[in-house]
Amino acid sequence: MAQVNPVFPRAEEDNVVHVAAPSVGHEIGIMVAGILSMLFASLLFWVWWTFKLKADIQKEQVRIEDLRRRGLWNESMIQRQNEGTGKEKTIEQ
């Protein structure tokens, strides 16, 4: 029979018995705490992202109003950018 390492016993040895974890509740508590901390971090990120987007939208509106006031903003420019040039190639079957 092979020599058994006391730190890492081999599972196929006959004299090695299964020993349950001494504190399953502690392990489950650590797992639940980890999951809850990730959810809390996600919530904090969502709140930060929402405030940041609102601030960015407000800055963009101020920028657009400034461009309109200076006469550099034209609504027809936006429509032309979204329509395309008509030179796009398509595959016909």
Backbone hydrogen bonds, N-H to C=O, Kabsch-Sander energy under -0.5 kcal/mol:
donor,donor_aa,acceptor,acceptor_aa,energy
13,E,10,R,-1.1
16,V,13,E,-0.8
17,V,15,N,-0.6
20,A,18,H,-0.5
27,E,23,S,-1.7
28,I,24,V,-2.6
29,G,25,G,-2.3
30,I,26,H,-2.2
31,M,27,E,-2.1
32,V,28,I,-2.8
33,A,29,G,-2.5
34,G,30,I,-2.1
35,I,31,M,-2.2
36,L,32,V,-2.8
37,S,33,A,-2.2
38,M,34,G,-1.9
39,L,35,I,-2.2
40,F,36,L,-2.5
41,A,37,S,-2.3
42,S,38,M,-2.2
43,L,39,L,-2.2
44,L,40,F,-2.5
45,F,41,A,-2.3
46,W,42,S,-2.4
47,V,43,L,-2.3
48,W,44,L,-2.5
49,W,45,F,-3.0
50,T,46,W,-2.4
51,F,47,V,-2.2
52,K,48,W,-2.5
53,L,49,W,-2.7
54,K,50,T,-2.3
55,A,51,F,-2.2
56,D,52,K,-2.6
57,I,53,L,-2.6
58,Q,54,K,-2.1
59,K,55,A,-2.4
60,E,56,D,-2.4
61,Q,57,I,-2.3
62,V,58,Q,-2.1
63,R,59,K,-2.3
64,I,60,E,-2.6
65,E,61,Q,-2.4
66,D,62,V,-2.1
67,L,63,R,-2.2
68,R,64,I,-2.6
69,R,65,E,-2.5
70,R,66,D,-1.8
71,G,67,L,-0.5
71,G,68,R,-1.0
72,L,67,L,-2.9
73,W,67,L,-0.8
74,N,72,L,-0.5
77,M,74,N,-1.1
78,I,74,N,-0.8
79,Q,75,E,-1.4
80,R,76,S,-2.1
81,Q,77,M,-1.7
82,N,78,I,-1.5
83,E,79,Q,-1.4
84,G,80,R,-1.0
92,E,90,T,-0.6
